[in-house]
Amino acid sequence: KQEVTQIPAALSVPEGENLVLNCSFTDSAIYNLQWFRQDPGKGLTSLLLIQSSQREQTSGRLNASLDKSSGRSTLYIAASQPGDSATYLCAVRGLGGSEKLVFGKGTKLTVNP
Amino acid sequence: DAGITQSPRHKVTETGTPVTLRCHQTENHRYMYWYRQDPGHGLRLIHYSYGVKDTDKGEVSDGYSVSRSKTEDFLLTLESATSSQTSVYFCAVQVNVFYGYTFGSGTRLTVV
């Protein structure tokens, strides 16, 4: 059974700092990995998707990496801003036909002005 | 949000009553999912559908049933609501292998 872990559970940083969020998964047989952002009381917004054959994806100040063999992904946020404050979730899609996602519990990020 | 609408957005119901939540999509995506989100547990899959009338169970399916009679609608029914089903329920669709999944805005359900 796939298990996804995100460390730390919460992170507080000053504005402008570069930071890394971690995601690990137990079964390396994945199709892809997706990072989401969730603001309080809201739904999930997709940030980046990395296919299993890729090593990284970039969007603006965000960079996600994937090391499938070691079961790890990182989300790098450059020059953090208070507007980046949210919970960040990673989810992996397995190779099975159901194409369902397994989620980590998230990292709650607070960026202080 | 890729045309996903969840209804209702909020609902309070009494223990023992049946409740149906609706997920409506406008873009003919094949795969649809129902998740619940609870503090300390994260998002857990309840049921999913891979086509009209094709559904299967997720990891927390007890006490829930689903139906998909049309591509655009995926209904989640709590057969007899319990307080442990108080949660935020999210519907999702798989857009494609390059874009991944898109989620609705959620339904906050309180069972009293």
Boltz contact constraints between the chains, C-beta under 6 A:
constraints:
  - contact:
      token1: [A, 34]
      token2: [B, 100]
      max_distance: 6.0
  - contact:
      token1: [A, 43]
      token2: [B, 103]
      max_distance: 6.0
  - contact:
      token1: [A, 43]
      token2: [B, 104]
      max_distance: 6.0
  - contact:
      token1: [A, 43]
      token2: [B, 105]
      max_distance: 6.0
  - contact:
      token1: [A, 43]
      token2: [B, 106]
      max_distance: 6.0
  - contact:
      token1: [A, 44]
      token2: [B, 103]
      max_distance: 6.0
  - contact:
      token1: [A, 46]
      token2: [B, 100]
      max_distance: 6.0
  - contact:
      token1: [A, 49]
      token2: [B, 100]
      max_distance: 6.0
  - contact:
      token1: [A, 99]
      token2: [B, 31]
      max_distance: 6.0
  - contact:
      token1: [A, 99]
      token2: [B, 94]
      max_distance: 6.0
  - contact:
      token1: [A, 100]
      token2: [B, 45]
      max_distance: 6.0
  - contact:
      token1: [A, 100]
      token2: [B, 48]
      max_distance: 6.0
  - contact:
      token1: [A, 101]
      token2: [B, 101]
      max_distance: 6.0
  - contact:
      token1: [A, 103]
      token2: [B, 42]
      max_distance: 6.0
  - contact:
      token1: [A, 103]
      token2: [B, 43]
      max_distance: 6.0
  - contact:
      token1: [A, 105]
      token2: [B, 42]
      max_distance: 6.0
